[in-house]
Amino acid sequence: MDKKSLKKYAELLVEKGVNLQKGQTLVVAAPVGAADFVGEIARAAYRRKAANVEILWSDPAVARMGYRYRTKSSLSVVPEWVVAQRRHYIDEKVAYLSVLSEDPEILKGIDPEKVAAARRARSKALAEFREYTSSNKIRWCIAAYPEKAWAKKMFPGLPQREAMKRQWEAIARTVRLDEEDPIAAWEEHQKNLERRCALLNGAKIRSFTYRNGIGTDFTIGMPKGYLFCGGAEKGALDGVPFTANMPTEEVFSCPDRATANGRLVASKPLCRNGQIIDGFWFEFRDGKVVDYGAEQGLSNLKSILDTDEGSRRLGEIALVGYHSPVQSLGLMFYETLFDENASCHFALGDCYPCCLEGGGDMTEEQLKERGLNHSLEHVDFMVGTEDLSVTAETESGERLTVFENGDWVI
């Protein structure tokens, strides 16, 4: 990870990620292991005339100690100053950048109920801030930076230094840093995603049906006024474009929460709450998970589903061609930011209000009346395979083939 490449990456995230504006504050949430990269981000932000760069540091190893030694009740307390801090960010209309860089199994062996209790408490306490980001009232971006244990998980047969080198090369390719002009490459990529969004939105789809050879046989409906989003999004309050995920290969929307029926079988492992869930599946009836199983991480999966009523329903539907740039690397990242962009996926839990016409200005109850889901959770899981077929039925009763053999046909 030479300094020139890190500088290029930082500039990409500041310009195409959060699209920081002159005089705006940038908040960066990052682990201490990414300090060198955060320094480059700060420099890039100040070169764009940022008013301030504020860093929210975390230490995954210390967090693990907390989960091990603290009680479940103490983990469920969120200090008022944390809530006040997020309210301040809302008032200041900051740009918010999250840097992911940690061992995907950092919490292996930790009681999943402790982790779930802490996550639920934090989600409740910071609900307003989460609503602002999910509605794009705050421009935000999530990106990644290499980490030793994560690199060894991805490349277990390689020496540490080589594993880190390979991980960085993989991250760089997925965010198009290997292109001569990454920003121009992103603009072209976003145009292609926006074209597919326009096709799906214009089709006025009533429902989608998924089938593949690993057991998925599933149908889900769409609410009237749905919007597929992808590529560059726009800040709901200022209209400034930004890119929420880097990488991103998906077009996504919100399904009708009461219409999921059939079986979804995960095609990739899921890392959640610092632990791996693998070999899992869900059976849906009238929108709700009525049965499920997992070969690994069943208790972790159960803790997600038991969060609240909405965590057993779907809040997101996302389409990704099987031969996406992320999938073509032939790697399992063990990080949803990457793995979801290698595969069609769904998310249990909360919706993105921006995926419904006028949804960003609706209350939670109004969104629910329109068929959208609400939950403290939002957990993406991958279902795409090389033989996946996805067909749609439109409001006029026409059949539209969207995917054949795992890839787009529109």
C-alpha positions as CSV (number, residue, x, y, z in Angstrom):
1,M,0.0,0.0,0.0
2,D,2.2,2.8,-1.3
3,K,1.5,6.4,-0.3
4,K,0.5,7.4,-3.9
5,S,-2.2,4.7,-4.0
6,L,-3.6,5.6,-0.6
7,K,-3.8,9.2,-1.6
8,K,-5.6,8.3,-4.8
9,Y,-8.1,6.1,-2.8
10,A,-8.7,8.8,-0.3
11,E,-9.4,11.4,-3.0
12,L,-11.8,9.0,-4.6
13,L,-13.8,8.5,-1.4
14,V,-13.9,12.2,-0.6
15,E,-14.8,13.3,-4.1
16,K,-17.0,10.4,-5.5
17,G,-17.9,8.8,-2.2
18,V,-19.3,11.5,0.1
19,N,-18.7,14.3,-2.4
20,L,-17.6,16.6,0.3
21,Q,-18.5,20.3,-0.4
22,K,-16.6,23.4,0.4
23,G,-17.1,24.5,4.1
24,Q,-18.7,21.1,5.1
25,T,-17.5,18.9,8.0
26,L,-16.4,15.4,7.3
27,V,-16.9,12.8,10.0
28,V,-14.8,9.6,9.6
29,A,-15.6,6.5,11.6
30,A,-12.6,4.1,11.5
31,P,-10.6,1.6,13.6
32,V,-7.2,2.7,14.9
33,G,-5.5,0.2,12.6
34,A,-6.5,2.4,9.6
35,A,-4.8,5.5,11.0
36,D,-2.5,6.0,8.1
37,F,-5.4,5.9,5.6
38,V,-7.5,8.2,7.8
39,G,-4.7,10.7,7.7
40,E,-4.8,10.6,3.9
41,I,-8.6,11.1,4.0
42,A,-8.2,14.1,6.2
43,R,-5.7,15.6,3.9
44,A,-7.9,15.0,0.9
45,A,-10.8,16.6,2.7
46,Y,-8.9,19.7,3.7
47,R,-7.7,20.1,0.1
48,R,-11.4,20.3,-0.8
49,K,-11.8,23.1,1.7
50,A,-13.5,21.1,4.5
51,A,-14.5,23.1,7.5
52,N,-13.4,20.3,9.8
53,V,-12.5,16.6,9.8
54,E,-13.7,14.8,12.9
55,I,-12.6,11.2,13.6
56,L,-14.6,8.6,15.5
57,W,-12.0,6.0,16.5
58,S,-12.7,2.4,17.4
59,D,-10.5,-0.5,18.6
60,P,-12.0,-3.9,17.7
61,A,-9.7,-5.7,20.2
62,V,-10.8,-3.5,23.1
63,A,-14.4,-3.8,22.0
64,R,-14.0,-7.6,22.2
65,M,-12.8,-7.2,25.8
66,G,-15.9,-5.3,26.6
67,Y,-18.2,-7.9,25.2
68,R,-16.3,-10.6,27.1
69,Y,-16.1,-8.9,30.5
70,R,-19.1,-6.5,30.7
71,T,-22.6,-7.6,31.6
72,K,-25.4,-7.7,29.1
73,S,-27.2,-4.9,30.9
74,S,-24.2,-2.6,30.9
75,L,-23.7,-3.2,27.2
76,S,-27.3,-2.1,26.6
77,V,-26.6,1.4,27.9
78,V,-25.8,4.1,25.3
79,P,-24.4,7.3,26.8
80,E,-26.4,10.4,26.2
81,W,-23.3,12.2,24.8
82,V,-23.2,9.7,22.0
83,V,-26.8,10.5,21.1
84,A,-26.1,14.2,21.4
85,Q,-23.1,13.9,19.2
86,R,-25.2,12.3,16.4
87,R,-27.8,15.0,16.8
88,H,-25.1,17.6,16.3
89,Y,-24.0,15.8,13.1
90,I,-27.6,16.1,11.8
91,D,-27.8,19.8,12.7
92,E,-24.4,20.4,11.1
93,K,-25.3,18.5,7.9
94,V,-22.0,16.6,7.9
95,A,-20.7,14.1,5.4
96,Y,-20.2,10.7,7.0
97,L,-17.5,8.2,5.9
98,S,-17.2,4.7,7.5
99,V,-14.0,2.8,7.0
100,L,-14.2,-1.0,7.5
101,S,-11.1,-2.8,8.6
102,E,-11.2,-5.6,11.1
103,D,-11.0,-9.4,11.6
104,P,-14.4,-10.8,10.4
105,E,-14.3,-13.2,13.3
106,I,-13.1,-10.7,16.0
107,L,-16.0,-11.8,18.2
108,K,-15.8,-15.5,17.7
109,G,-16.6,-17.3,20.9
110,I,-18.4,-14.2,22.4
111,D,-22.0,-14.7,23.5
112,P,-24.1,-13.6,20.5
113,E,-26.8,-12.4,22.9
114,K,-24.4,-9.8,24.4
115,V,-23.5,-8.6,20.9
116,A,-27.1,-8.4,19.8
117,A,-28.2,-6.6,23.0
118,A,-25.5,-3.9,22.4
119,R,-26.5,-3.5,18.7
120,R,-30.2,-3.2,19.6
121,A,-29.5,-0.6,22.2
122,R,-27.3,1.4,19.9
123,S,-29.8,1.1,17.0
124,K,-32.7,2.4,19.2
125,A,-30.6,5.3,20.7
126,L,-29.3,6.4,17.3
127,A,-32.6,5.8,15.4
128,E,-32.8,9.5,14.2
129,F,-29.3,9.5,12.8
130,R,-29.9,6.1,11.1
131,E,-33.1,7.5,9.6
132,Y,-31.2,10.5,8.2
133,T,-28.6,8.3,6.6
134,S,-31.0,5.7,5.2
135,S,-33.1,8.6,3.8
136,N,-30.0,10.2,2.3
137,K,-30.5,13.4,4.3
138,I,-26.8,12.9,5.2
139,R,-24.4,12.1,2.4
140,W,-22.6,9.0,3.4
141,C,-20.2,6.3,2.2
142,I,-18.8,3.0,3.3
143,A,-15.4,1.7,2.1
144,A,-12.7,-0.7,3.3
145,Y,-9.0,-0.8,4.2
146,P,-6.8,-3.9,4.6
147,E,-6.3,-5.6,7.9
148,K,-4.0,-8.4,8.9
149,A,-6.4,-11.0,10.3
150,W,-8.9,-10.2,7.6
151,A,-6.3,-10.7,4.9
152,K,-5.3,-14.1,6.4
153,K,-8.9,-15.1,6.5
154,M,-9.1,-14.3,2.7
155,F,-5.7,-15.8,1.9
156,P,-5.0,-18.5,4.6
157,G,-2.2,-20.2,2.6
158,L,-0.1,-17.0,2.1
159,P,2.5,-15.4,4.4
160,Q,1.1,-12.3,6.2
161,R,2.8,-9.7,4.1
162,E,1.7,-11.4,0.8
163,A,-1.8,-11.8,2.1
164,M,-2.0,-8.1,2.9
165,K,-0.6,-7.2,-0.6
166,R,-3.2,-9.5,-2.3
167,Q,-6.1,-8.0,-0.2
168,W,-5.1,-4.5,-1.1
169,E,-4.9,-5.4,-4.8
170,A,-8.4,-6.9,-4.6
171,I,-9.9,-3.9,-2.8
172,A,-8.2,-1.5,-5.3
173,R,-9.7,-3.4,-8.3
174,T,-13.2,-3.5,-6.9
175,V,-13.1,0.3,-6.5
176,R,-11.5,0.9,-9.9
177,L,-8.3,2.3,-8.6
178,D,-6.5,0.2,-11.3
179,E,-8.1,2.4,-13.9
180,E,-6.1,5.3,-15.4
181,D,-8.8,7.7,-14.2
182,P,-10.8,6.1,-11.4
183,I,-13.3,9.0,-11.1
184,A,-14.1,8.9,-14.9
185,A,-14.4,5.1,-14.6
186,W,-16.9,5.5,-11.7
187,E,-19.0,8.0,-13.7
188,E,-19.3,5.5,-16.6
189,H,-20.1,2.6,-14.3
190,Q,-22.8,4.7,-12.5
191,K,-24.4,5.5,-15.8
192,N,-24.8,1.8,-16.6
193,L,-26.4,1.1,-13.2
194,E,-28.8,4.1,-13.6
195,R,-29.8,2.7,-17.0
196,R,-31.0,-0.6,-15.4
197,C,-32.8,1.3,-12.6
198,A,-34.7,3.3,-15.3
199,L,-35.7,0.1,-17.1
200,L,-36.9,-1.6,-13.9
201,N,-38.8,1.5,-12.7
202,G,-40.5,1.9,-16.0
203,A,-41.6,-1.7,-16.1
204,K,-44.0,-1.2,-13.2
205,I,-43.2,-4.6,-11.7
206,R,-45.7,-6.4,-9.5
207,S,-43.5,-9.3,-8.3
208,F,-40.3,-11.1,-8.8
209,T,-39.7,-14.9,-8.9
210,Y,-36.2,-16.4,-8.1
211,R,-35.1,-20.0,-8.8
212,N,-31.8,-21.8,-8.8
213,G,-30.2,-25.2,-8.3
214,I,-29.3,-24.9,-4.6
215,G,-32.9,-24.7,-3.4
216,T,-34.1,-21.2,-3.9
217,D,-37.7,-21.1,-5.1
218,F,-39.1,-17.8,-4.0
219,T,-41.6,-15.0,-5.0
220,I,-41.9,-11.5,-3.6
221,G,-44.1,-8.5,-4.5
222,M,-43.2,-4.8,-5.0
223,P,-45.1,-1.9,-3.6
224,K,-46.7,0.7,-5.9
225,G,-44.3,3.6,-6.4
226,Y,-41.2,1.5,-5.8
227,L,-37.9,3.0,-7.0
228,F,-34.8,1.0,-7.9
229,C,-31.7,2.9,-7.0
230,G,-28.1,2.3,-8.0
231,G,-24.9,4.2,-8.9
232,A,-24.8,7.7,-7.7
233,E,-27.5,8.7,-5.2
234,K,-28.6,12.3,-4.4
235,G,-28.6,14.0,-1.1
236,A,-32.3,14.4,-0.1
237,L,-31.7,17.9,1.3
238,D,-29.2,19.3,-1.1
239,G,-29.4,17.3,-4.3
240,V,-25.7,16.7,-4.3
241,P,-24.8,13.2,-5.8
242,F,-22.8,10.7,-3.8
243,T,-21.9,7.0,-3.7
244,A,-23.0,5.2,-0.6
245,N,-21.0,2.0,-1.1
246,M,-17.6,1.6,-2.7
247,P,-17.6,-0.9,-4.3
248,T,-21.1,-1.1,-5.6
249,E,-22.5,-3.2,-8.4
250,E,-26.1,-3.4,-7.3
251,V,-29.4,-1.9,-8.2
252,F,-31.7,-2.1,-5.2
253,S,-35.2,-1.3,-3.9
254,C,-37.7,-2.1,-1.2
255,P,-40.1,-5.0,-1.5
256,D,-43.6,-5.3,-0.1
257,R,-43.0,-6.6,3.5
258,A,-46.1,-8.9,3.4
259,T,-45.5,-10.7,0.1
260,A,-42.4,-13.0,0.5
261,N,-43.3,-16.6,0.0
262,G,-41.0,-19.7,-0.5
263,R,-37.5,-20.6,0.2
264,L,-34.3,-18.5,0.0
265,V,-31.0,-20.4,0.3
266,A,-27.8,-18.3,1.0
267,S,-25.1,-18.7,-1.6
268,K,-22.3,-17.2,0.5
269,P,-21.4,-17.1,4.2
270,L,-22.4,-14.0,6.2
271,C,-20.2,-12.3,8.7
272,R,-22.4,-10.7,11.3
273,N,-21.7,-9.6,14.9
274,G,-18.1,-10.6,14.4
275,Q,-19.0,-14.2,13.7
276,I,-19.6,-16.3,10.6
277,I,-23.0,-17.7,9.6
278,D,-22.8,-20.3,6.8
279,G,-25.0,-22.9,5.1
280,F,-28.2,-21.0,6.0
281,W,-31.7,-20.7,4.6
282,F,-35.1,-19.1,5.2
283,E,-38.7,-20.2,4.6
284,F,-41.1,-17.3,4.1
285,R,-44.9,-17.3,4.3
286,D,-46.8,-14.1,3.7
287,G,-43.7,-12.0,4.2
288,K,-42.4,-13.5,7.4
289,V,-39.6,-16.0,8.2
290,V,-41.5,-19.1,9.5
291,D,-38.5,-21.5,9.5
292,Y,-34.8,-21.3,9.1
293,G,-31.6,-23.3,9.6
294,A,-27.8,-22.9,9.4
295,E,-24.8,-25.3,9.4
296,Q,-22.7,-22.7,11.3
297,G,-23.7,-19.8,13.4
298,L,-27.3,-20.8,14.1
299,S,-27.5,-19.0,17.5
300,N,-26.1,-15.8,15.8
301,L,-28.7,-16.1,13.1
302,K,-31.5,-16.6,15.7
303,S,-30.4,-13.5,17.6
304,I,-30.8,-11.4,14.4
305,L,-34.3,-12.8,13.6
306,D,-35.4,-12.3,17.2
307,T,-34.5,-8.6,17.3
308,D,-38.0,-7.4,16.6
309,E,-41.0,-8.1,14.4
310,G,-39.5,-6.5,11.4
311,S,-36.2,-8.5,11.5
312,R,-38.1,-11.5,10.2
313,R,-39.2,-9.6,7.1
314,L,-37.3,-8.3,4.1
315,G,-36.4,-4.6,3.7
316,E,-34.2,-4.7,0.6
317,I,-34.1,-6.5,-2.7
318,A,-30.9,-6.1,-4.7
319,L,-29.9,-7.3,-8.2
320,V,-26.2,-8.0,-9.1
321,G,-24.9,-9.8,-12.1
322,Y,-23.1,-13.0,-11.3
323,H,-20.0,-12.0,-13.4
324,S,-19.6,-8.7,-11.6
325,P,-16.0,-7.4,-11.1
326,V,-16.2,-8.5,-7.5
327,Q,-17.3,-12.0,-8.4
328,S,-14.7,-12.3,-11.2
329,L,-11.9,-12.1,-8.6
330,G,-13.0,-15.5,-7.3
331,L,-12.6,-14.4,-3.7
332,M,-14.7,-14.7,-0.6
333,F,-14.2,-11.4,1.3
334,Y,-16.1,-12.3,4.5
335,E,-17.3,-8.7,4.4
336,T,-20.8,-7.9,3.2
337,L,-19.7,-4.6,1.6
338,F,-17.8,-6.8,-1.0
339,D,-19.7,-10.1,-1.0
340,E,-23.1,-8.4,-1.6
341,N,-21.6,-6.8,-4.7
342,A,-20.7,-10.2,-6.0
343,S,-24.2,-11.6,-5.8
344,C,-27.9,-10.9,-5.9
345,H,-29.0,-10.4,-2.3
346,F,-31.8,-9.5,0.1
347,A,-31.7,-7.8,3.5
348,L,-33.7,-8.8,6.5
349,G,-35.0,-5.8,8.5
350,D,-35.1,-2.1,7.7
351,C,-35.9,-0.5,4.4
352,Y,-34.4,2.4,2.6
353,P,-37.2,5.0,2.4
354,C,-35.5,6.6,-0.7
355,C,-36.6,3.5,-2.6
356,L,-40.3,4.6,-2.6
357,E,-41.6,7.7,-4.3
358,G,-41.8,10.4,-1.6
359,G,-40.6,7.9,1.0
360,G,-37.9,10.1,2.4
361,D,-40.6,12.5,3.7
362,M,-42.8,9.8,5.2
363,T,-43.1,8.7,8.8
364,E,-42.4,5.1,9.9
365,E,-46.1,4.4,10.0
366,Q,-46.8,5.9,6.6
367,L,-44.0,3.7,5.1
368,K,-45.5,0.6,6.7
369,E,-48.9,1.4,5.3
370,R,-47.3,1.5,1.8
371,G,-45.8,-1.9,2.4
372,L,-42.2,-1.1,3.5
373,N,-40.5,-2.7,6.5
374,H,-39.0,-1.2,9.6
375,S,-36.5,-2.9,12.0
376,L,-33.5,-2.1,14.2
377,E,-31.7,-4.6,11.9
378,H,-30.6,-4.4,8.3
379,V,-28.7,-7.6,7.4
380,D,-27.8,-8.3,3.8
381,F,-27.4,-12.0,2.7
382,M,-26.4,-13.3,-0.6
383,V,-28.6,-15.6,-2.8
384,G,-27.1,-15.2,-6.3
385,T,-25.6,-18.2,-8.2
386,E,-24.4,-19.0,-11.6
387,D,-27.7,-20.6,-12.5
388,L,-30.0,-18.1,-10.9
389,S,-33.1,-17.1,-12.9
390,V,-35.1,-14.0,-12.0
391,T,-38.4,-13.2,-13.7
392,A,-40.8,-10.4,-13.1
393,E,-44.5,-10.0,-13.6
394,T,-45.7,-6.5,-14.4
395,E,-48.8,-4.7,-13.3
396,S,-50.3,-5.4,-16.8
397,G,-49.6,-9.2,-16.5
398,E,-46.6,-9.4,-18.8
399,R,-43.6,-11.6,-18.0
400,L,-40.2,-10.1,-18.1
401,T,-37.0,-12.1,-17.9
402,V,-34.5,-10.1,-15.7
403,F,-31.8,-12.7,-15.1
404,E,-30.8,-15.9,-16.9
405,N,-27.8,-18.1,-15.8
406,G,-27.0,-15.6,-13.0
407,D,-26.7,-12.6,-15.2
408,W,-28.6,-9.6,-16.5
409,V,-30.6,-9.9,-19.8
410,I,-31.9,-6.4,-19.7
